[in-house]
């Protein structure tokens, strides 16, 4: 915080000075020499560029004089600022707090008030400033004014907001954690690991080592540690990095860690802190599911009957097996660019849409007519089942071509009919 030095007496003394101030067209100041200050001291104060100094009228808030630092902060020239009041460049969200501060000064409740607010620069961007404001009341020789010392604290506010965001992310990480907390120094060596020993790991053999230097590490895909170390060297946060390590009993465990970089107030990198979880059971269950899905995919691909998966909403083919490719004459790529309507006669499409619109049954068994790529129309029976496919509601279809069976049945009926006609002829 910038502490305003008591350059102006707090006893409200006023002295006649001979300062030559720029004339504000909007204010028509009649007596420039009536503004407070000692010539040498006041001019030296205005000449410095580290802190902005501004004088504003008590009644309107219009700028009466500003130094170069204020102009640099706001992007306006001195002449442009002298056409404005402090309200014109104050962020709308900070006007109410500014007015409250000025009322405290005008009422005598405060002699000096310090607060933070935002200015809107000439280019439309905003900056954060800290103001230390005092009031010099009117007298027989002075019209009275506000004197403000202004410091650009935008980098400080941005760093504070970044730290708050980092703290919020870290709190969320801790809330999600269930096993242990860890801290590393700037060389990524562990300095704290409370709770780690409860997972049957040797804590003493871990403190002072980087994560990739831990004893008993298990195998990981090539390049995994290199990518993790590169991320740490960039001082980036990370989430759910999984590695393997053998515990004290020789059992391979899967460990998931998440971390945030830590910086001091000066912005210097100090290390990492984060949380860890033992995710062995979840990982093994996921692997078992993946193995099961792989076996299912293999059975799907080698099944002798045509099979496919169709999106329940769009009717697009999502997967087809090799038997479907061979039987219908479409390549796998062609199938996956089509919808179920495209292999049916036009007169059957409304029935198809009704069937997909009926979500009351998890499975179904229907007879259909399909058209192959060569135009041949075939009769099929389809057993279908509802399922989730890549997170989407879909139907799995197992197709049986009954064209030849129906032809054989029709042929048998024709033979039976001719036989009956023959018997009737003999009876006559």
N, C-alpha and C positions, 0 to 999 in steps of 0.2 A: 504494500500500500504506500502511496506517495503521501507523505506528511507535509502539509503546507507550512512553510516557515513563517513565523509571525513578523513579516516585513511591515505590515500595516498595524498600527497600535490597536489593541482590542478595546481601549478606553474610548474608541470612536472619535479620537482627535482628528480634526480636519485642518489641512494646511493649504494655503494658496500656492500653486505651482505654475510653472510656465511651460507645460507640455504642449506641443503642437500636434493635434490629433487630426486624422483624415476626416473630412467633412462627409457625413452621411446624407445623401439626398433625401432620404425618407424622414430623417429626424430633425434636420435643420438646427444642429447644435449651435447655440449662440455664443457660448462662452467656453471655449476649449480649455482655457486656463483654470476653469473651476474644477476639473477632475483632480482626484487626490494623487499624491505621490511626491517624492523627492526626485528632482530631475535626474541626477546621476544614477541613483539607485533604481529608479523606475525604468529608465532607458536601458540599464544593464540587464534588468530582469526581462524586459521585452526582447532584448537582443539574443539571449540564450535560445538554443534550438532544441534542447532536450525535453522541455516541458512547455505545453501550450499555455498561453496567458490570454485571457479575454476579459474585456470590460463590457457590461451590458446595462442598458437603462432599466431602472426599477419599474417603471410603469408598463413599458411595452416589451421588455426583454430584447430589444434590438441591440445588435452589436455596435459598440461605440469605438472599440479598438481591439485588434487581434494581432498576435505576433506571427512570425513565419511558421512556427511549429503547428499552430492551429490550421493554417492554410494547407500545410503538408498533410495533416491528418484528414482533412475533409475534402481536399481536392479543389477548393475554391480559392480564388484570388482574394486579396484584402478588400478590393472594391466590391466584389460580389458578396462577401460576407457582411459588409457594412450595409447592404441592401436587405439583410435578413435578420431574423431574431433567432434566439437559441431554439425556439419551438419549431422553426422551419426545418432544422436539421436533426431534430431529436426523433428517434424511432417512435412511431405512434404507440407502441406498447409500453414505452417508458415515460410518456408525457405525464401521466397521473402521479407517478412517484416523484418526478421532477417538480411538479407543482406543489406537492406536499412539502418537499424540502425548502422551496422558496417561501412558503407560508410560515414555516418554522423560523426562518431567518427574519422575515418581515415582522413577525409577532414578538421577536426578541427571545423566543424560546431557545434558540441556538445562536451562537455567535459565529461558529464555523460548522459547516456540514460537509461530510464526505460521503460519496455514494458512487455506484457504478451505473452506467447506462449505455445505450447504443446511439451512435450517430449514423445518419444516412449520408454517405459521401455524394459528391456531385455525379459520379458515374453510376449511382444507384446501389453500390455495394454498401455494406455496413461494417462498422468497427465498434469495438467495445472500448470505452474510456472510463477512467476514474477521475472524478472531479472533486476538488476541495474548494468550496465556495464560501465567501464571506460577504457581508453587506456593509457598505459605507452609507449611512443615512444622509439625507439632504441637510444642508446647513446654509448659512447666509452666504457662504463662498463656494458651495458645492451642490450640484443637483442630486447627488446620491447615485449609487450604482452598485451592481453586483461585480465582484472580482472573482474570477475562476482560474484555478490552476488545473490544467488538463493533461492527463497522461494516457497514451495509447497502451491499453492492456490486452489487446486482441490476442497476441501469442499466449499470454498467461491464461486467458479464458479458454482458448482452444485446447491448451494442454490440460487444463482442469477438467474440461468436458471429456477429453479423451481418457483421462485417468478414471473419471466416473464411469464411463462406458466400459472400460477394462474391468473395474471393480464389479460392475453389474454382471458382466460375462463370467467373471471368476466366481461370484456368488451362485450363479446358475449352475456352474460346473460342480461346485461343492454340494449343492442341493441334490444333484443327480448322482453323486458318488455314494458308494456304500462300503468301501474297503479301506483306502488309505489316502493320505495327503503327502505331497512331496514338495521340496524346494531344491533348486540348483543354484550354484553361483554362476558368475559370468563365463566360466570355462565349462559349464554344463555338468559340473560335478555335484553329486547329491550332498546336501548339508543337513537335510531333515527328511525323515520317512516315517512319521508316526503311523502305526497301524500295520506297517508292512510285515513286521515279524509275526503278526497273527495269522498270516497266510502261509506260514511254515517256510519262510525264507530267512537266510542269514543276513541280518541287518548290518552287522559289523563288516561283512565282506562287501557291502554295497556302498556305505557312506564313503565319500571321497572319490568315487568313480563315476564316470559318465555312463549313460544308459547302455551304450554299446560295449562298455568295459566290464559289465556285470559278469560274475562267474556263472557258469552253467547255462548260458544262452542256448536256445534251440535253433534249428535251421529256419531261415526265411528265404523268400524268393530273392534272386540275385538283384542287387541294386537297392534293396529296401532301406538298409541302414544309410547308404550314401544319400538317398533322397531325404531321409529324416534329418541327417546332419546338415544338409544344405538349407533346409527350412529353418532349423535353429540358428544357423549363422546369419539368416536374413531377419532374425528376431520376429518371426511371425507366430501368431497363435495357432494351435493345432488341436484337433479333436479326434478321439477314438483311434489313436495309433496302436495297432496290435502287434505284439511280439511274443515270443515263446521263451520260457525259462524253466529249467528243472528245479523243483523244490527240494527241501532237505531229504525227502523220502525218495528222490529219484523220479518223481512223477512229472511229466511234461505238462506245464500249465500255460494257458493263453491269457496274456495280460493286456488290458486296454488302458491307455493313458491319454489324458487331455491336459493341455497346459497353456499358460499365458505368459508373455514376456513381462519382466518387471523393470521399471525405470525409476531413477530417483528424481527429485524435484528439478534437477538441472537437465534432465533428459538423458542421463548416462545409463546405459544398459547394465543391470545388476544381476540378471539371471532369469530363471523361470520358476514358476510355482504351478502346481496343478493337483490333479486327483488321479487315482488309479483304481481299476476294478479287475477282479479275476473273472474272466468271461469264458472259462473252459467249458462248462456245461452247455452254455448257449452256443458256443462255436461248434462243439461236437454234434449238437442237435442239428445245427444248420448244415454241417457237412453230411450228416446222415440223410437229411432231406434232399440235399443236392444229389447224393448218390442214388436216392430213391427216384428222383426226377430223371436222372440219367438212365436208370434202368427202364423207367416208364417210356422215355423217349426212344430207347432202343427197341422195346416191344412194339411201340407205335410204328417205328420205321420198318420193322421186319414182318409185321402182321400181313397174312396173305390176302385179307379183305381190304378194299379201299377204305381209308379212314381220313377224316379231316376235322379241323376245328374251325367254326364259323362264329364271327362276332355277333352276339345276340341283337345288337342295335343296328349295325350297318350291314350285316349279312356278308361282310368281307371274309374271304378265306384267310385264316391266320396261320394255319399249318396244314400240310398234306403229306401223306406217306408215299413211299415208292409204288405201292400197289395201285394207288389212285392215279399216279402219273402214267403208269403202264396201261391201265384199263381205259382211261378217258382220252389219252393221246395228247394232253396238255403237258408242257414242261412244268416243273415246280415254280419257276418264276412266273409263268403265265397264270397258273392257279392263284398265286399270291397277289396278282394284280386284278383279280376278278371277284365278283360277288356270287352268292348262291343262285340268284335269279338267272344268271347268264348261262346256266346249264339246264334250264328248264324251258318247256314250251310256254309261249306267252299266255295261253289260257290257264296255266297252272299257277301263275305268279300270285294271284290274289289268295289262293289257298295256302301258298307258302308263307305269305305275310301274316295270315291269320294264325298259322301254326307257331311262328316265332313270337307273335304277340301274346300267345297263351303261356303265361309264366306260372301257371298253377301246378304244373307237373315237373318233377326233377328229371324224369326220363319219359321217353315216348317210343312208339313203334308204328311206323306208317309205310304205306306203299306210295311210290312216286314214279314219274317218268323223267328220265334224264336224257340230255343230248350230248353225245361225244363231240370231240373236235371235228371229226369227219362228217358230222351231220346225222349220224345214226341215232335213232331214238331207241332207248332201252328202258325196260321196266326194272325197278329196284325196290328192295325193302330196306328201310333205314331204322336202326336202333340208335336213339340219340339220348345224350345225358347232359345235364347242366353242370357247368364248372366255371371256375375263375382261371383265366389264361392271361398271364402277365398283368394281373390286376384288373382284367376286363371281364364282364359277364359273357360267356360264350357257350356254344353247344358242340359236344364231341359226337360225331356221326360215324357209325360202322355200317358200311354199305354192302349189300348182297345183291348181285345181279341175278334176277329171276326171269330174264327174258327167255332163255332156253327152256326153263321149267314150264313157263306159261305156254310156250309153243307146244311142248310135249303134251301138256294137259289138254290143250285145244285139239291136238292131233288125236289123242286118245278118245276125246269126246266125239270127234268126227267118225272114228272107226266104230265106236259103240253105236252111233246113230245109224251108220250103214248096216251094221249087223242086225239091228232091230228091224230096219226096213226089209232086209233079206228074210228074216223070220216071218214077217207079216206076209210076204209074197208066197212063201211055201204053205202057209196056213190057208190060203185061198185055193 
